[in-house]
């Protein structure tokens, strides 16, 4: 997923499927920050292949991660890589089972945005944005 957070509102979208769409989302966010006078820092989950992931899934995951890093670098957007364990710990004890953990994270994200439809595709991005705001930025 992709989320943009200005300290007041969070906008979340399913992960774009192409580098062009990724860079367009980042450009819009970059322009909005410039207009509003906000500093833009991207937080990206530092990912790698996991045991049990299929070869195709691992390759796709890596390609997606690399496209995001390429877009951020091209647009000169500073970024912080955050380990999944690190941002997830911020939201408390979570189930060890992956599916249960994903559902719990979705519920936490939905609690932060009760008027929005949070999906499994956007929940992590929303929570990473909230993690960044709560741990790295002063109001």
C-alpha positions as CSV (number, residue, x, y, z in Angstrom):
1,X,0.0,0.0,0.0
2,X,0.8,3.7,-0.2
3,X,-0.2,6.2,2.5
4,X,0.4,9.9,2.8
5,X,0.0,11.6,6.1
6,X,0.3,15.4,6.8
7,X,-0.1,15.2,10.6
8,X,-3.9,15.6,10.4
9,X,-5.2,13.4,7.6
10,X,-4.1,10.1,6.1
11,X,-4.7,9.2,2.5
12,X,-4.2,5.5,1.6
13,X,-4.2,3.7,-1.7
14,X,-3.5,0.2,-2.9
15,X,0.1,-0.2,-4.1
16,X,0.4,1.1,-7.7
17,X,1.3,-1.7,-10.1
18,X,3.8,0.2,-12.2
19,X,6.8,2.5,-11.6
20,X,5.0,5.3,-13.5
21,X,2.0,5.1,-11.2
22,X,4.3,5.0,-8.2
23,X,6.2,8.0,-9.3
24,X,2.9,9.9,-10.0
25,X,1.7,9.2,-6.4
26,X,5.0,10.4,-5.1
27,X,5.0,13.5,-7.3
28,X,1.5,14.5,-6.1
29,X,2.6,14.0,-2.5
30,X,5.8,16.0,-3.1
31,X,3.9,18.9,-4.7
32,X,1.3,18.9,-1.9
33,X,4.1,19.1,0.7
34,X,5.7,22.0,-1.2
35,X,2.4,23.9,-1.4
36,X,1.6,23.3,2.3
37,X,5.2,24.0,3.4
38,X,5.6,20.5,4.9
39,X,8.8,18.5,4.9
40,X,8.5,15.2,3.0
41,X,10.2,12.1,4.3
42,X,9.1,8.7,3.0
43,X,9.1,5.6,5.3
44,X,9.4,2.3,3.5
45,X,9.2,-1.1,5.0
46,X,12.6,-2.8,4.6
47,X,11.7,-6.2,3.2
48,X,13.4,-9.3,1.9
49,X,12.4,-12.9,0.9
50,X,11.0,-15.0,3.7
51,X,11.3,-18.8,4.1
52,X,8.0,-20.2,2.9
53,X,7.5,-17.6,0.2
54,X,7.4,-18.9,-3.3
55,X,10.0,-17.9,-5.8
56,X,7.6,-15.8,-7.9
57,X,6.2,-14.1,-4.8
58,X,9.7,-13.3,-3.5
59,X,10.8,-11.9,-6.8
60,X,7.7,-9.8,-7.2
61,X,8.1,-8.5,-3.7
62,X,11.7,-7.5,-4.4
63,X,10.9,-5.9,-7.7
64,X,8.2,-3.8,-6.1
65,X,10.6,-2.7,-3.3
66,X,13.2,-1.8,-5.8
67,X,10.8,0.3,-7.9
68,X,9.8,2.3,-4.8
69,X,13.5,2.9,-4.0
70,X,14.2,3.9,-7.6
71,X,11.3,6.4,-7.6
72,X,12.3,7.9,-4.3
73,X,15.9,8.3,-5.5
74,X,14.9,9.8,-8.8
75,X,12.6,12.3,-7.2
76,X,15.3,13.0,-4.5
77,X,12.8,12.2,-1.7
78,X,14.6,11.3,1.5
79,X,13.5,8.1,3.0
80,X,13.8,5.9,6.1
81,X,13.8,2.1,5.9
82,X,11.9,0.6,8.8
83,X,11.9,-3.1,9.7
84,X,8.5,-4.7,9.9
85,X,9.2,-5.9,13.5
86,X,10.1,-2.3,14.6
87,X,6.9,-0.6,13.4
88,X,4.7,-3.5,14.3
89,X,6.0,-3.5,17.9
90,X,4.9,0.1,18.2
91,X,1.3,-1.1,18.0
92,X,1.6,-3.6,20.9
93,X,1.6,-7.4,21.1
94,X,0.4,-9.0,17.9
95,X,-0.5,-12.6,17.0
96,X,2.4,-14.7,15.7
97,X,0.2,-16.2,13.0
98,X,0.6,-14.1,9.8
99,X,-3.1,-14.0,8.9
100,X,-4.2,-13.2,12.4
101,X,-1.5,-10.5,12.7
102,X,-2.6,-9.0,9.3
103,X,-6.3,-8.9,10.5
104,X,-5.3,-7.3,13.8
105,X,-3.2,-4.7,12.1
106,X,-6.2,-3.9,9.8
107,X,-8.4,-3.5,12.9
108,X,-5.9,-1.1,14.5
109,X,-5.6,1.0,11.3
110,X,-9.5,1.0,11.0
111,X,-9.6,2.4,14.5
112,X,-7.4,5.3,13.5
113,X,-9.5,6.0,10.4
114,X,-13.1,5.1,11.5
115,X,-14.6,7.1,8.6
116,X,-12.5,5.4,5.9
117,X,-12.5,1.9,4.4
118,X,-9.2,0.3,5.5
119,X,-8.2,-2.8,3.6
120,X,-5.5,-5.4,4.0
121,X,-3.8,-3.7,1.1
122,X,-3.6,-0.3,2.8
123,X,-3.5,-1.2,6.6
124,X,0.3,-1.6,6.8
125,X,1.0,1.7,4.9
126,X,-1.4,3.6,7.2
127,X,0.3,2.2,10.3
128,X,3.8,2.9,9.0
129,X,2.7,6.5,8.4
130,X,1.3,6.7,11.9
131,X,4.5,5.0,13.3
132,X,6.6,7.6,11.6
133,X,4.6,10.5,13.0
134,X,4.5,9.1,16.5
135,X,8.2,8.2,16.8
136,X,10.1,10.6,14.6
137,X,8.4,13.9,14.2
138,X,7.5,16.6,16.7
139,X,4.3,18.5,16.3
